[in-house]
Amino acid sequence: MSERIVMYTKVWCPDCHRADHFFSETGIEVEKIDIEKHPEQIAPMKEANGGRTRVPTIVRGNGVVLVEPSYKELEEAFQDLVRGQ
């Protein structure tokens, strides 16, 4: 079973598009939750990231939480999954 990765996002968010591109490019499966379409998911997002409402917020099953990560931060945080392919 693969690790669950959740990305809280908004359709208009350029940083979300960059993160989505990273996941598409690397083939890493991610569950995307648009918090504008699913406002009930704002509470779990805030719980994971210390009360912040910034997107993208990316939560790995191993406990790592990234908030508005750069492409380099995504590469570093997910290097184990990229190498494992």
Sequence and secondary structure as in RCSB ss.txt:
>XXXX:A:sequence
MSERIVMYTKVWCPDCHRADHFFSETGIEVEKIDIEKHPEQIAPMKEANGGRTRVPTIVRGNGVVLVEPSYKELE
EAFQDLVRGQ
>XXXX:A:secstr
    EEEEE TT HHHHHHHHHHHHHT   EEEETTT GGGHHHHHHHTTT   S EEEETTS EEES  HHHHH
HHTHHHHHT 
